[in-house]
Amino acid sequence: MNHVQRPLLALGGLCGLSALVVRGALTIDVGLGRRIRPLGPLSVRIAAPKDVVFEIISSPYLERTPRALATKLEVLERGDGMVLAAHHTKLRGLVATTVETVRFEPPSVVHFRLVRGPVPHVVEQFVLHERDDGTELEYRGELGTDLWSLGAWWGALVARRWELAVRTSLSAVKLEAERRAV
């Protein structure tokens, strides 16, 4: 191998590793230089009762996953009040997969904890609050990365996309809950 081929081979290997990290197939979890950043808070007001909103969030996990969500959600294991689920998100020609535990406290809280994904640490909650005009669905969480500044940079990129996916989910929950409440 000559002096031109070695850097190209190294670059190719780095690109391959990067694609694995982006897709969630390789998590860098070395426990050094861990930085935690908030996710959210985000909230949405929904003109529907709290129990309806909770059912819309929980039913794809606890019951049969609807065909419309089959490309985005795969329940790997169901237990009593908890599931292990893979979430698939399209990203610029790749599909990022996160594996999370999802735990339910009816009718008010859904907890998510990352098992495998593009970062080593994510915990999140959907919290439902009853309001006079319906329900407030609040999202909050935290995302952690390793390797000091490099990890913080990566965490900022992941958090931006992560919160966009959550906003999309919140909008879909609002739309469906208000449709059912009519």
C-alpha positions as CSV (number, residue, x, y, z in Angstrom):
1,M,0.0,0.0,0.0
2,N,1.4,3.4,-1.0
3,H,1.4,6.8,0.8
4,V,-1.8,7.9,-1.1
5,Q,-3.8,4.7,-0.5
6,R,-3.3,4.7,3.3
7,P,-5.1,8.0,3.9
8,L,-7.8,7.1,1.5
9,L,-8.4,3.8,3.3
10,A,-8.4,5.6,6.7
11,L,-10.9,8.1,5.3
12,G,-13.1,5.4,4.0
13,G,-13.0,3.6,7.3
14,L,-13.9,6.8,9.2
15,C,-16.8,7.4,6.8
16,G,-18.0,3.9,7.4
17,L,-17.8,4.3,11.2
18,S,-19.6,7.7,10.9
19,A,-22.5,6.1,9.0
20,L,-22.8,3.4,11.7
21,V,-23.0,6.0,14.4
22,V,-25.5,8.1,12.5
23,R,-27.7,5.1,11.9
24,G,-27.6,4.1,15.6
25,A,-25.8,0.8,14.8
26,L,-22.7,1.9,16.8
27,T,-22.9,3.9,20.0
28,I,-19.8,5.5,21.3
29,D,-20.1,5.1,25.1
30,V,-16.7,5.4,26.7
31,G,-17.8,7.4,29.8
32,L,-15.2,10.0,29.3
33,G,-16.0,13.7,29.1
34,R,-19.8,13.1,29.4
35,R,-21.8,16.2,28.6
36,I,-25.6,16.3,29.3
37,R,-27.9,18.8,27.5
38,P,-31.6,19.3,27.8
39,L,-34.1,18.2,25.2
40,G,-37.2,20.4,25.2
41,P,-39.2,21.4,27.0
42,L,-41.8,21.3,24.3
43,S,-45.5,21.4,24.9
44,V,-48.7,21.3,22.9
45,R,-52.3,22.1,23.9
46,I,-54.8,19.5,22.7
47,A,-58.5,19.9,22.7
48,A,-59.2,16.3,23.9
49,P,-59.4,14.6,27.2
50,K,-56.2,13.3,28.9
51,D,-57.2,9.6,28.7
52,V,-57.7,9.9,24.9
53,V,-54.3,11.5,24.5
54,F,-52.7,8.9,26.6
55,E,-54.3,6.1,24.6
56,I,-53.1,7.6,21.3
57,I,-49.5,7.7,22.6
58,S,-49.5,4.2,24.3
59,S,-51.6,2.1,21.9
60,P,-49.0,1.6,19.1
61,Y,-46.7,0.2,21.8
62,L,-49.1,-1.7,24.0
63,E,-51.4,-3.0,21.3
64,R,-50.9,-4.0,17.7
65,T,-48.7,-1.4,15.9
66,P,-50.8,0.2,13.1
67,R,-49.7,-0.5,9.6
68,A,-49.2,3.2,9.0
69,L,-46.5,3.2,11.7
70,A,-44.8,0.0,10.7
71,T,-41.9,1.7,9.0
72,K,-41.3,4.0,12.0
73,L,-42.0,1.8,15.0
74,E,-41.1,-1.8,15.7
75,V,-42.1,-3.3,19.1
76,L,-39.4,-5.8,19.9
77,E,-40.8,-7.0,23.3
78,R,-43.9,-6.3,25.3
79,G,-44.1,-6.6,29.0
80,D,-46.4,-5.4,31.8
81,G,-46.5,-1.6,31.4
82,M,-43.2,-1.5,29.5
83,V,-42.0,-2.3,26.0
84,L,-38.7,-2.5,24.2
85,A,-39.1,-0.6,20.9
86,A,-37.1,0.3,17.8
87,H,-37.8,3.7,16.3
88,H,-36.7,4.2,12.7
89,T,-36.2,7.8,11.4
90,K,-35.2,8.7,7.8
91,L,-32.1,10.9,7.6
92,R,-30.7,12.0,4.2
93,G,-30.8,8.6,2.6
94,L,-30.1,6.7,5.8
95,V,-32.4,5.2,8.3
96,A,-31.4,5.9,11.9
97,T,-32.6,3.3,14.4
98,T,-32.9,3.9,18.1
99,V,-33.8,1.2,20.6
100,E,-35.6,2.4,23.7
101,T,-37.5,1.1,26.7
102,V,-40.9,2.8,26.9
103,R,-42.6,2.7,30.3
104,F,-46.2,3.7,30.9
105,E,-47.8,5.4,34.0
106,P,-51.5,5.7,33.0
107,P,-52.9,8.2,32.4
108,S,-50.2,10.8,32.9
109,V,-46.7,9.9,32.0
110,V,-44.7,7.9,29.3
111,H,-41.0,7.4,30.0
112,F,-38.4,6.7,27.3
113,R,-34.8,5.5,28.0
114,L,-32.3,4.9,25.2
115,V,-30.8,1.5,25.0
116,R,-29.0,1.9,21.6
117,G,-28.6,4.9,19.3
118,P,-26.4,7.6,18.0
119,V,-25.6,8.9,21.5
120,P,-24.9,6.9,24.7
121,H,-27.6,8.6,26.9
122,V,-31.2,9.8,26.4
123,V,-34.0,9.9,28.9
124,E,-37.3,11.5,28.0
125,Q,-40.9,11.9,29.3
126,F,-44.2,12.8,27.9
127,V,-46.3,14.3,30.7
128,L,-50.0,15.0,30.3
129,H,-51.7,17.7,32.3
130,E,-55.4,18.2,32.4
131,R,-56.6,21.7,31.5
132,D,-60.0,23.3,31.3
133,D,-59.9,23.2,27.5
134,G,-58.4,19.7,27.2
135,T,-54.9,18.5,27.7
136,E,-51.4,19.9,27.7
137,L,-48.8,17.4,26.5
138,E,-45.3,18.3,27.7
139,Y,-42.1,16.8,26.5
140,R,-38.8,17.0,28.3
141,G,-35.6,15.0,28.5
142,E,-31.9,15.0,28.4
143,L,-29.3,13.8,25.9
144,G,-25.7,12.9,26.8
145,T,-22.6,12.4,24.8
146,D,-19.0,11.5,25.6
147,L,-15.6,13.0,24.5
148,W,-15.9,16.6,25.7
149,S,-16.2,19.2,23.0
150,L,-16.4,16.7,20.2
151,G,-19.3,15.0,21.9
152,A,-21.0,18.3,22.7
153,W,-20.8,19.2,19.0
154,W,-22.3,15.8,18.0
155,G,-24.9,16.1,20.7
156,A,-26.1,19.5,19.3
157,L,-26.5,17.9,15.9
158,V,-28.4,14.9,17.2
159,A,-30.6,17.0,19.6
160,R,-31.7,19.2,16.7
161,R,-32.9,16.2,14.7
162,W,-34.3,14.5,17.8
163,E,-36.4,17.4,18.8
164,L,-37.7,17.8,15.2
165,A,-38.8,14.1,15.3
166,V,-40.5,14.8,18.7
167,R,-42.3,17.9,17.3
168,T,-43.6,15.8,14.4
169,S,-44.9,13.2,16.9
170,L,-46.5,15.8,19.1
171,S,-48.3,17.2,16.0
172,A,-49.5,13.8,15.0
173,V,-50.8,13.1,18.5
174,K,-52.6,16.4,18.6
175,L,-54.2,15.8,15.2
176,E,-55.4,12.3,16.0
177,A,-56.7,13.2,19.6
178,E,-58.7,16.2,18.4
179,R,-60.1,14.1,15.5
180,R,-61.3,11.4,18.0
181,A,-62.6,14.0,20.5
182,V,-65.0,15.5,18.0
